[in-house]
Amino acid sequence: MTSDQLTAVLAERIMGWRVGPDRFLLGGRRWLPRWRFQPTENLGDAFKLLEKAKPSDYAMGNDSKGFWVRVRIGTTIGEARDASKPRAIAFAIARGFGIDVGANG
């Protein structure tokens, strides 16, 4: 799954937005260009996603292998490790929601 595909899935499932070809439809006749929400690239967007996901608990840190993130969404645990902190957060949240992101992160 590419970062763009993952972003679209996360925008729909977690943020509650509809996805258009070049924008996210936020509701109430509001929209956001797709380039303005990049949780796999932008740390601020990754934290917005984490806040909206409302995990019952989470932990994150880094070591010699990169950043690691662990979230608990309901009874599901999502874990990820990546050189990029935003990617690690986005992949862990995706896994916490049961989204198959493959071996990435």
Secondary structure, 3 states (H helix, E strand, C coil): CCHHHHHHHHHHHCCCCEECCCEEEEECCEEEEHHHCCCCCCHHHHHHHHHHHCCCEEEEEEECCEEEEEEEECCEEEEEEECCHHHHHHHHHHHHCCCCCCCCC
